[in-house]
Amino acid sequence: MKIVVTIVSAVAVAVAVAMIAFGTSASNSSPENTVRVAFFPNLGHSIAIVGTEKGIFAEKLGNQTVIETRLFDSGPQVIESIFANEIDLAYVGPGPAINGFLKSDGKALKILAGAASGGVSLMIHPNSKIESVADFPGKRIAAPQIGNTQDISLRNYLYQNNLKPAEKGGSIYVINVVNPDIFTLFSKGELDAAWVPEPWATRLVQQLGGIRLFQEKDLWPDQKFSSTVLIVRSEFLEKHPDIVQKWVDAHVQTSDWINEHPAETKLIFNDFLKKKTGKTFPSEILNEAFSNLQITSDPIESSINTFAERANSLGYLGREGYSLEGIFYTEPLNSITEMIP
């Protein structure tokens, strides 16, 4: 089994988007024996990282299939790459998955399984004097890209508390920048708060003195909500259902292994980061960050539907009325879980 790793740049994604805009089909479709997989170097994507690094996916797919992994830092970029026929399987947040499904009229992708639950917090700058939501007016609060899962949660939380962002006539400045930039702005005191996933939330605590006002899971029933899902390009699913079944099988196997081997998982994650970025996280950060996250193959479908409702109320879905019918394709997952005693 050969595994190829590619780090995808924003330039490459911009080219793909341009190709879509001008009606040109992507020319770099994968060979029949290749599966192209996208994920982030984040804790919520641990199944992809551990499964690849330990060779679980490679063993399950066999020697005749090449796994080509591509690293991203943005869910919307991943969806555009799926539209451009550059990605076959991907680990993303529910927000981009929902948007991609609806933007393509339900034709581009399916959700196969969950990958993580929770692992998101509202972080407060130590000098912001925020003690509760009542102190939000006039503050600068960051979230990653517009329309991503944390952005939807933040804006929904504001509206639930009768607050509005500045662009909607309110007094709260919602700043959308990628997680590394959130960290930088937080360190400079240019943010009052941030709604961010792990390990960024814990980094803000341990490295910058940030205060965890609450974890997002506290706002959900049973403290569970899908924060990362596994999706598949629909055309790839139709052509290679056998590969998809094997991948989901390895996905579940990896999820179970991670939950049984938390210490080794952290080592694998850090080794992966060192290879790809030249950096690692202190054990104190990994220990706290992982404790705030649940690795699970359960897509928690009710939370996906809730995210869609919230995105729609925010005007992100760009239409009157929507339907998620057909977004879930969990037959491969169900066939595995049914065999578990």
Contacts in CASP RR format, 6 or more apart in sequence:
PFRMAT RR
TARGET T0000
AUTHOR 0000-0000-0000
METHOD contacts of the structure
MODEL  1
MKIVVTIVSAVAVAVAVAMIAFGTSASNSSPENTVRVAFFPNLGHSIAIV
GTEKGIFAEKLGNQTVIETRLFDSGPQVIESIFANEIDLAYVGPGPAING
FLKSDGKALKILAGAASGGVSLMIHPNSKIESVADFPGKRIAAPQIGNTQ
DISLRNYLYQNNLKPAEKGGSIYVINVVNPDIFTLFSKGELDAAWVPEPW
ATRLVQQLGGIRLFQEKDLWPDQKFSSTVLIVRSEFLEKHPDIVQKWVDA
HVQTSDWINEHPAETKLIFNDFLKKKTGKTFPSEILNEAFSNLQITSDPI
ESSINTFAERANSLGYLGREGYSLEGIFYTEPLNSITEMIP
1 55 0 8 1.000
1 58 0 8 1.000
1 59 0 8 1.000
1 61 0 8 1.000
1 62 0 8 1.000
1 63 0 8 1.000
1 65 0 8 1.000
1 66 0 8 1.000
1 67 0 8 1.000
2 66 0 8 1.000
2 67 0 8 1.000
3 52 0 8 1.000
3 55 0 8 1.000
3 58 0 8 1.000
3 66 0 8 1.000
3 67 0 8 1.000
3 68 0 8 1.000
3 69 0 8 1.000
4 66 0 8 1.000
4 67 0 8 1.000
4 68 0 8 1.000
4 69 0 8 1.000
5 68 0 8 1.000
5 69 0 8 1.000
5 70 0 8 1.000
5 71 0 8 1.000
5 276 0 8 1.000
6 68 0 8 1.000
6 69 0 8 1.000
6 70 0 8 1.000
6 71 0 8 1.000
7 70 0 8 1.000
7 71 0 8 1.000
7 276 0 8 1.000
8 38 0 8 1.000
8 70 0 8 1.000
8 71 0 8 1.000
8 72 0 8 1.000
8 77 0 8 1.000
8 81 0 8 1.000
10 77 0 8 1.000
13 77 0 8 1.000
13 80 0 8 1.000
13 81 0 8 1.000
16 26 0 8 1.000
16 80 0 8 1.000
16 81 0 8 1.000
16 83 0 8 1.000
16 84 0 8 1.000
16 86 0 8 1.000
17 80 0 8 1.000
17 84 0 8 1.000
19 25 0 8 1.000
19 26 0 8 1.000
19 84 0 8 1.000
20 80 0 8 1.000
20 83 0 8 1.000
20 84 0 8 1.000
25 85 0 8 1.000
26 84 0 8 1.000
26 85 0 8 1.000
26 86 0 8 1.000
28 85 0 8 1.000
28 86 0 8 1.000
29 85 0 8 1.000
30 36 0 8 1.000
30 68 0 8 1.000
30 88 0 8 1.000
31 66 0 8 1.000
33 64 0 8 1.000
33 65 0 8 1.000
33 66 0 8 1.000
34 65 0 8 1.000
34 66 0 8 1.000
34 67 0 8 1.000
34 68 0 8 1.000
35 61 0 8 1.000
35 65 0 8 1.000
35 66 0 8 1.000
35 67 0 8 1.000
35 68 0 8 1.000
35 88 0 8 1.000
35 89 0 8 1.000
35 236 0 8 1.000
35 240 0 8 1.000
35 243 0 8 1.000
35 247 0 8 1.000
36 68 0 8 1.000
36 69 0 8 1.000
36 70 0 8 1.000
36 86 0 8 1.000
36 87 0 8 1.000
36 88 0 8 1.000
36 89 0 8 1.000
37 48 0 8 1.000
37 52 0 8 1.000
37 67 0 8 1.000
37 68 0 8 1.000
37 69 0 8 1.000
37 70 0 8 1.000
37 87 0 8 1.000
37 88 0 8 1.000
37 89 0 8 1.000
37 90 0 8 1.000
37 91 0 8 1.000
38 69 0 8 1.000
38 70 0 8 1.000
38 71 0 8 1.000
38 72 0 8 1.000
38 78 0 8 1.000
38 81 0 8 1.000
38 87 0 8 1.000
38 89 0 8 1.000
38 90 0 8 1.000
38 91 0 8 1.000
38 92 0 8 1.000
39 45 0 8 1.000
39 48 0 8 1.000
39 49 0 8 1.000
39 69 0 8 1.000
39 71 0 8 1.000
39 72 0 8 1.000
39 90 0 8 1.000
39 91 0 8 1.000
40 71 0 8 1.000
40 72 0 8 1.000
40 73 0 8 1.000
40 75 0 8 1.000
40 91 0 8 1.000
41 49 0 8 1.000
41 71 0 8 1.000
41 73 0 8 1.000
41 272 0 8 1.000
41 273 0 8 1.000
41 276 0 8 1.000
41 277 0 8 1.000
42 197 0 8 1.000
42 198 0 8 1.000
42 199 0 8 1.000
43 116 0 8 1.000
43 119 0 8 1.000
43 197 0 8 1.000
43 198 0 8 1.000
43 199 0 8 1.000
43 269 0 8 1.000
43 289 0 8 1.000
43 290 0 8 1.000
43 293 0 8 1.000
44 91 0 8 1.000
44 115 0 8 1.000
44 116 0 8 1.000
44 119 0 8 1.000
44 197 0 8 1.000
44 198 0 8 1.000
44 227 0 8 1.000
44 228 0 8 1.000
44 293 0 8 1.000
44 295 0 8 1.000
45 91 0 8 1.000
45 115 0 8 1.000
45 116 0 8 1.000
45 228 0 8 1.000
46 115 0 8 1.000
46 116 0 8 1.000
46 258 0 8 1.000
46 265 0 8 1.000
46 269 0 8 1.000
46 295 0 8 1.000
47 91 0 8 1.000
47 115 0 8 1.000
47 116 0 8 1.000
47 230 0 8 1.000
47 251 0 8 1.000
47 254 0 8 1.000
47 255 0 8 1.000
47 258 0 8 1.000
47 295 0 8 1.000
47 297 0 8 1.000
48 69 0 8 1.000
48 91 0 8 1.000
48 115 0 8 1.000
49 268 0 8 1.000
49 269 0 8 1.000
49 272 0 8 1.000
50 56 0 8 1.000
50 254 0 8 1.000
50 257 0 8 1.000
50 258 0 8 1.000
50 265 0 8 1.000
50 268 0 8 1.000
50 269 0 8 1.000
51 57 0 8 1.000
51 250 0 8 1.000
51 254 0 8 1.000
51 257 0 8 1.000
52 58 0 8 1.000
52 67 0 8 1.000
52 69 0 8 1.000
53 268 0 8 1.000
53 271 0 8 1.000
53 272 0 8 1.000
54 254 0 8 1.000
54 257 0 8 1.000
54 268 0 8 1.000
56 250 0 8 1.000
56 253 0 8 1.000
56 254 0 8 1.000
56 257 0 8 1.000
57 67 0 8 1.000
57 247 0 8 1.000
57 250 0 8 1.000
57 251 0 8 1.000
57 254 0 8 1.000
58 67 0 8 1.000
59 250 0 8 1.000
60 246 0 8 1.000
60 247 0 8 1.000
60 249 0 8 1.000
60 250 0 8 1.000
60 253 0 8 1.000
61 67 0 8 1.000
61 243 0 8 1.000
61 246 0 8 1.000
61 247 0 8 1.000
61 250 0 8 1.000
65 243 0 8 1.000
70 81 0 8 1.000
70 86 0 8 1.000
70 87 0 8 1.000
71 276 0 8 1.000
72 78 0 8 1.000
72 81 0 8 1.000
73 178 0 8 1.000
73 179 0 8 1.000
73 180 0 8 1.000
74 144 0 8 1.000
74 145 0 8 1.000
74 148 0 8 1.000
74 178 0 8 1.000
75 92 0 8 1.000
75 93 0 8 1.000
75 96 0 8 1.000
75 145 0 8 1.000
75 148 0 8 1.000
76 96 0 8 1.000
76 99 0 8 1.000
76 145 0 8 1.000
76 147 0 8 1.000
76 148 0 8 1.000
78 87 0 8 1.000
78 90 0 8 1.000
78 92 0 8 1.000
78 96 0 8 1.000
79 92 0 8 1.000
79 96 0 8 1.000
79 97 0 8 1.000
79 99 0 8 1.000
79 100 0 8 1.000
79 103 0 8 1.000
79 108 0 8 1.000
79 109 0 8 1.000
81 87 0 8 1.000
81 90 0 8 1.000
82 90 0 8 1.000
82 100 0 8 1.000
82 108 0 8 1.000
82 109 0 8 1.000
82 231 0 8 1.000
82 233 0 8 1.000
83 100 0 8 1.000
83 104 0 8 1.000
83 108 0 8 1.000
85 233 0 8 1.000
85 235 0 8 1.000
87 233 0 8 1.000
88 232 0 8 1.000
88 233 0 8 1.000
88 236 0 8 1.000
88 240 0 8 1.000
89 112 0 8 1.000
89 230 0 8 1.000
89 231 0 8 1.000
89 232 0 8 1.000
89 233 0 8 1.000
89 236 0 8 1.000
89 244 0 8 1.000
89 247 0 8 1.000
90 230 0 8 1.000
90 231 0 8 1.000
90 232 0 8 1.000
91 115 0 8 1.000
91 228 0 8 1.000
91 229 0 8 1.000
91 230 0 8 1.000
91 231 0 8 1.000
92 228 0 8 1.000
92 229 0 8 1.000
92 231 0 8 1.000
93 148 0 8 1.000
93 149 0 8 1.000
93 226 0 8 1.000
93 227 0 8 1.000
93 228 0 8 1.000
93 229 0 8 1.000
94 149 0 8 1.000
94 226 0 8 1.000
94 227 0 8 1.000
94 229 0 8 1.000
94 303 0 8 1.000
94 304 0 8 1.000
94 307 0 8 1.000
95 147 0 8 1.000
95 148 0 8 1.000
95 149 0 8 1.000
95 152 0 8 1.000
95 307 0 8 1.000
95 311 0 8 1.000
96 147 0 8 1.000
96 148 0 8 1.000
96 149 0 8 1.000
97 109 0 8 1.000
97 111 0 8 1.000
97 229 0 8 1.000
97 231 0 8 1.000
97 304 0 8 1.000
97 327 0 8 1.000
98 304 0 8 1.000
98 307 0 8 1.000
98 308 0 8 1.000
98 311 0 8 1.000
98 317 0 8 1.000
98 324 0 8 1.000
98 327 0 8 1.000
99 147 0 8 1.000
99 311 0 8 1.000
99 316 0 8 1.000
99 317 0 8 1.000
100 108 0 8 1.000
100 109 0 8 1.000
101 108 0 8 1.000
101 109 0 8 1.000
101 110 0 8 1.000
101 111 0 8 1.000
101 324 0 8 1.000
101 327 0 8 1.000
102 317 0 8 1.000
102 319 0 8 1.000
102 322 0 8 1.000
102 324 0 8 1.000
106 234 0 8 1.000
106 326 0 8 1.000
106 327 0 8 1.000
107 234 0 8 1.000
108 233 0 8 1.000
108 234 0 8 1.000
109 231 0 8 1.000
109 232 0 8 1.000
109 233 0 8 1.000
109 234 0 8 1.000
110 231 0 8 1.000
110 232 0 8 1.000
110 234 0 8 1.000
110 237 0 8 1.000
110 326 0 8 1.000
110 327 0 8 1.000
110 328 0 8 1.000
110 329 0 8 1.000
111 229 0 8 1.000
111 230 0 8 1.000
111 231 0 8 1.000
111 299 0 8 1.000
111 304 0 8 1.000
111 327 0 8 1.000
111 328 0 8 1.000
111 329 0 8 1.000
111 330 0 8 1.000
112 229 0 8 1.000
112 230 0 8 1.000
112 231 0 8 1.000
112 232 0 8 1.000
112 244 0 8 1.000
112 248 0 8 1.000
112 251 0 8 1.000
112 329 0 8 1.000
112 330 0 8 1.000
112 332 0 8 1.000
112 333 0 8 1.000
113 229 0 8 1.000
113 230 0 8 1.000
113 248 0 8 1.000
113 251 0 8 1.000
113 252 0 8 1.000
113 297 0 8 1.000
113 298 0 8 1.000
113 299 0 8 1.000
113 330 0 8 1.000
113 332 0 8 1.000
113 333 0 8 1.000
114 226 0 8 1.000
114 228 0 8 1.000
114 229 0 8 1.000
114 230 0 8 1.000
114 296 0 8 1.000
114 297 0 8 1.000
114 298 0 8 1.000
114 299 0 8 1.000
114 300 0 8 1.000
115 228 0 8 1.000
115 229 0 8 1.000
115 230 0 8 1.000
115 251 0 8 1.000
115 255 0 8 1.000
115 295 0 8 1.000
115 296 0 8 1.000
115 297 0 8 1.000
116 226 0 8 1.000
116 227 0 8 1.000
116 228 0 8 1.000
116 293 0 8 1.000
116 294 0 8 1.000
116 295 0 8 1.000
116 296 0 8 1.000
117 217 0 8 1.000
117 224 0 8 1.000
117 225 0 8 1.000
117 226 0 8 1.000
117 227 0 8 1.000
117 293 0 8 1.000
117 294 0 8 1.000
117 296 0 8 1.000
117 298 0 8 1.000
117 300 0 8 1.000
118 215 0 8 1.000
118 216 0 8 1.000
118 217 0 8 1.000
118 223 0 8 1.000
118 224 0 8 1.000
118 225 0 8 1.000
118 227 0 8 1.000
118 292 0 8 1.000
118 293 0 8 1.000
118 294 0 8 1.000
119 197 0 8 1.000
119 198 0 8 1.000
119 201 0 8 1.000
119 215 0 8 1.000
119 216 0 8 1.000
119 217 0 8 1.000
119 227 0 8 1.000
119 289 0 8 1.000
119 292 0 8 1.000
119 293 0 8 1.000
119 294 0 8 1.000
120 149 0 8 1.000
120 150 0 8 1.000
120 153 0 8 1.000
120 195 0 8 1.000
120 196 0 8 1.000
120 197 0 8 1.000
120 198 0 8 1.000
120 201 0 8 1.000
120 215 0 8 1.000
120 216 0 8 1.000
120 217 0 8 1.000
120 227 0 8 1.000
121 195 0 8 1.000
121 196 0 8 1.000
121 198 0 8 1.000
121 201 0 8 1.000
121 212 0 8 1.000
121 213 0 8 1.000
121 214 0 8 1.000
121 215 0 8 1.000
121 216 0 8 1.000
121 292 0 8 1.000
122 154 0 8 1.000
122 157 0 8 1.000
122 193 0 8 1.000
122 194 0 8 1.000
122 195 0 8 1.000
122 212 0 8 1.000
122 213 0 8 1.000
122 214 0 8 1.000
122 216 0 8 1.000
123 186 0 8 1.000
123 193 0 8 1.000
123 194 0 8 1.000
123 195 0 8 1.000
123 196 0 8 1.000
123 201 0 8 1.000
123 204 0 8 1.000
123 205 0 8 1.000
123 210 0 8 1.000
123 211 0 8 1.000
123 212 0 8 1.000
123 213 0 8 1.000
124 130 0 8 1.000
124 192 0 8 1.000
124 193 0 8 1.000
124 210 0 8 1.000
124 211 0 8 1.000
124 212 0 8 1.000
124 213 0 8 1.000
125 186 0 8 1.000
125 189 0 8 1.000
125 191 0 8 1.000
125 192 0 8 1.000
125 193 0 8 1.000
125 210 0 8 1.000
125 211 0 8 1.000
126 208 0 8 1.000
126 209 0 8 1.000
126 210 0 8 1.000
126 211 0 8 1.000
127 189 0 8 1.000
128 135 0 8 1.000
128 139 0 8 1.000
128 192 0 8 1.000
128 193 0 8 1.000
129 135 0 8 1.000
130 136 0 8 1.000
130 139 0 8 1.000
130 192 0 8 1.000
130 193 0 8 1.000
130 213 0 8 1.000
132 213 0 8 1.000
133 157 0 8 1.000
133 161 0 8 1.000
133 163 0 8 1.000
136 158 0 8 1.000
136 161 0 8 1.000
136 163 0 8 1.000
136 172 0 8 1.000
136 193 0 8 1.000
137 163 0 8 1.000
137 170 0 8 1.000
137 171 0 8 1.000
137 172 0 8 1.000
138 171 0 8 1.000
138 172 0 8 1.000
138 173 0 8 1.000
139 172 0 8 1.000
139 173 0 8 1.000
139 192 0 8 1.000
139 193 0 8 1.000
140 173 0 8 1.000
140 175 0 8 1.000
140 190 0 8 1.000
140 191 0 8 1.000
140 192 0 8 1.000
140 193 0 8 1.000
141 154 0 8 1.000
141 172 0 8 1.000
141 173 0 8 1.000
141 174 0 8 1.000
141 175 0 8 1.000
141 191 0 8 1.000
141 192 0 8 1.000
141 193 0 8 1.000
141 194 0 8 1.000
141 195 0 8 1.000
142 174 0 8 1.000
142 175 0 8 1.000
142 176 0 8 1.000
142 177 0 8 1.000
142 182 0 8 1.000
142 185 0 8 1.000
142 186 0 8 1.000
142 191 0 8 1.000
142 193 0 8 1.000
142 194 0 8 1.000
142 195 0 8 1.000
142 196 0 8 1.000
143 150 0 8 1.000
143 151 0 8 1.000
143 153 0 8 1.000
143 154 0 8 1.000
143 155 0 8 1.000
143 174 0 8 1.000
143 175 0 8 1.000
143 176 0 8 1.000
143 194 0 8 1.000
143 195 0 8 1.000
143 196 0 8 1.000
144 150 0 8 1.000
144 151 0 8 1.000
144 176 0 8 1.000
144 177 0 8 1.000
144 178 0 8 1.000
144 179 0 8 1.000
144 182 0 8 1.000
144 196 0 8 1.000
145 151 0 8 1.000
145 176 0 8 1.000
145 178 0 8 1.000
146 176 0 8 1.000
147 311 0 8 1.000
147 316 0 8 1.000
149 227 0 8 1.000
149 307 0 8 1.000
150 195 0 8 1.000
150 196 0 8 1.000
150 197 0 8 1.000
151 174 0 8 1.000
151 176 0 8 1.000
151 195 0 8 1.000
152 307 0 8 1.000
152 310 0 8 1.000
152 311 0 8 1.000
152 314 0 8 1.000
152 316 0 8 1.000
153 195 0 8 1.000
153 216 0 8 1.000
153 219 0 8 1.000
153 310 0 8 1.000
154 174 0 8 1.000
154 195 0 8 1.000
155 165 0 8 1.000
155 174 0 8 1.000
155 310 0 8 1.000
155 314 0 8 1.000
156 310 0 8 1.000
156 313 0 8 1.000
156 314 0 8 1.000
157 195 0 8 1.000
157 219 0 8 1.000
158 164 0 8 1.000
158 165 0 8 1.000
158 172 0 8 1.000
158 174 0 8 1.000
159 313 0 8 1.000
159 314 0 8 1.000
163 170 0 8 1.000
163 172 0 8 1.000
164 170 0 8 1.000
164 171 0 8 1.000
164 172 0 8 1.000
165 172 0 8 1.000
165 173 0 8 1.000
165 174 0 8 1.000
166 172 0 8 1.000
166 173 0 8 1.000
166 174 0 8 1.000
167 174 0 8 1.000
175 185 0 8 1.000
175 191 0 8 1.000
177 185 0 8 1.000
179 196 0 8 1.000
179 197 0 8 1.000
179 200 0 8 1.000
182 191 0 8 1.000
182 194 0 8 1.000
182 196 0 8 1.000
182 200 0 8 1.000
183 200 0 8 1.000
183 203 0 8 1.000
183 204 0 8 1.000
183 208 0 8 1.000
185 191 0 8 1.000
186 194 0 8 1.000
186 204 0 8 1.000
186 208 0 8 1.000
186 210 0 8 1.000
187 208 0 8 1.000
193 213 0 8 1.000
194 200 0 8 1.000
194 204 0 8 1.000
195 216 0 8 1.000
196 204 0 8 1.000
197 227 0 8 1.000
198 289 0 8 1.000
198 290 0 8 1.000
198 292 0 8 1.000
198 293 0 8 1.000
199 281 0 8 1.000
199 285 0 8 1.000
199 286 0 8 1.000
199 289 0 8 1.000
201 212 0 8 1.000
201 289 0 8 1.000
201 292 0 8 1.000
202 285 0 8 1.000
202 288 0 8 1.000
202 289 0 8 1.000
202 292 0 8 1.000
203 281 0 8 1.000
203 285 0 8 1.000
203 289 0 8 1.000
204 210 0 8 1.000
205 211 0 8 1.000
205 212 0 8 1.000
205 288 0 8 1.000
206 282 0 8 1.000
206 284 0 8 1.000
206 285 0 8 1.000
206 288 0 8 1.000
207 285 0 8 1.000
215 292 0 8 1.000
216 225 0 8 1.000
217 223 0 8 1.000
217 224 0 8 1.000
217 225 0 8 1.000
220 303 0 8 1.000
221 302 0 8 1.000
224 294 0 8 1.000
224 300 0 8 1.000
224 303 0 8 1.000
225 300 0 8 1.000
225 303 0 8 1.000
225 306 0 8 1.000
226 298 0 8 1.000
226 299 0 8 1.000
226 300 0 8 1.000
226 303 0 8 1.000
226 304 0 8 1.000
226 307 0 8 1.000
227 293 0 8 1.000
229 299 0 8 1.000
229 304 0 8 1.000
230 248 0 8 1.000
230 251 0 8 1.000
230 297 0 8 1.000
232 244 0 8 1.000
232 329 0 8 1.000
236 243 0 8 1.000
236 244 0 8 1.000
237 244 0 8 1.000
237 329 0 8 1.000
244 332 0 8 1.000
245 332 0 8 1.000
245 335 0 8 1.000
248 332 0 8 1.000
248 333 0 8 1.000
248 336 0 8 1.000
249 332 0 8 1.000
249 336 0 8 1.000
251 297 0 8 1.000
252 297 0 8 1.000
252 333 0 8 1.000
252 336 0 8 1.000
252 337 0 8 1.000
255 295 0 8 1.000
255 296 0 8 1.000
255 297 0 8 1.000
258 265 0 8 1.000
258 295 0 8 1.000
259 295 0 8 1.000
262 290 0 8 1.000
265 290 0 8 1.000
266 283 0 8 1.000
266 286 0 8 1.000
266 287 0 8 1.000
266 290 0 8 1.000
269 286 0 8 1.000
270 280 0 8 1.000
270 281 0 8 1.000
270 286 0 8 1.000
273 279 0 8 1.000
273 280 0 8 1.000
273 281 0 8 1.000
274 280 0 8 1.000
281 289 0 8 1.000
297 333 0 8 1.000
299 328 0 8 1.000
299 330 0 8 1.000
299 333 0 8 1.000
301 328 0 8 1.000
304 324 0 8 1.000
304 327 0 8 1.000
304 328 0 8 1.000
305 324 0 8 1.000
308 317 0 8 1.000
308 322 0 8 1.000
308 324 0 8 1.000
311 317 0 8 1.000
312 321 0 8 1.000
312 322 0 8 1.000
END
